[in-house]
């Protein structure tokens, strides 16, 4: 299991999006951003690598229908 934490810049690099776009999407379209980790007592923006991996996997489109 991967317990690594990603910051905003690392998430942006992974998704190929700017940190500013990710921040905007967190407010206007929460489904466009992986679920974030809330660390009590802080305002840090962090994501668990495993949650990001699951979120990405859940958005893979099936090519099965396109082949038929």
Secondary structure by P-SEA (a helix, b strand, c coil): cccccccaaaaaaaacccaaaaaaaaccccccccbbbbccccccbbbbaaaaaaaaaaaccccccccc
